[in-house]
Amino acid sequence: MSDELQPAQTQDRQPGFEHEMHPRPDYTPRYPGVGKLRDKVALISGGDSGIGRAVAVAMAREGAKIAISYLDEHDDAEETVELVEAEGSKAILVAGDIGDESVCRKAVATTVEQFGRLDILVNNAAEQHPVESLEEISAEQLERTFKSNVFGYFYMTKAALPHLGEGACVINSTSVTAYKGSPNLLDYSATRGAIVAFTRSLSQALVEDGIRVNAVAPGPIWTPLIPASFDADRVASHGGSAPMERAGQPNEVAPCYVFLASDDARYMSGQVLHPNGGTVVSS
């Protein structure tokens, strides 16, 4: 019997392409929408694929209009627009590197120009670069990872804040690695820990404005970042170390974001949800 949890495969660039994966990640919501986000506008960084795509489709099903910030995965991004529109909603795209503050300002400005408002900011885009030891992490890699995974979240939130009113929310993607560590993802894990602290601190800074700030810390999920990060054998066993012994699907994570964006979570701020396949962490 094969030990493969999914077919061995790899991609040669970050952040990876969803349309090249086999099998494709499952982004389809598992439940009918009930209008939890009706008339809301959400801006999702990294919304072209993976968890970001699943969040975009799930929020669209609940009635939100969707703005997608992404790097340069144009085919994936266009497909996500079609999926959002199939839910009866509208979507726009803004391409560019969120490590550049001007790109973040443009994403927010375009969202507000097109949809007239901004209610939900999902900071989700990230990259990771496995290494065998700390000595392998160059200054360039360290700066690149922090620019995407930390600076981009700060830049996007800073640009969004003037447009976020009472009842709005910010949802940050962090990772199980922020809690249990990862010997081969040292810089990535450090950025995810920074986002936990950012989430908690920002929640306190904005509570008097009526803006909630929470986070989601996924475990091993089947997204383009996986074949774009690891060799084929590691990809084939991705998720095997989780207590559930499999990788999660993006549509098993997206409901956390919908919940945190909705009025169901109106008494929650500064918190982190953990869809991680059963790993027990101290939150």
KAJO-V643267 format. One line per field, one symbol per residue. psi: psi as a letter, one per 40 degrees, with the letter a starting at -180 (. if undefined). A space follows every 50 residues. Layout:
psi=???
This chain:
psi=hiehdihhiiieiieihdeeihiiihehieiiiefdfheihhhhifedib dddddddddddeeiihhhhicfgddddddddddddeeeaiiiihiiheeh ddddddddddddddeeihdhhhhdiiiigiididdehidddddddddded dddddddddddeehaheiihhhhaiddddeihdefddddddddddddddd dddddedeefhihiihgiahigiddddediidddddehedeidefiiiid eeddddddddeiedfeehieihiggeeehhih.
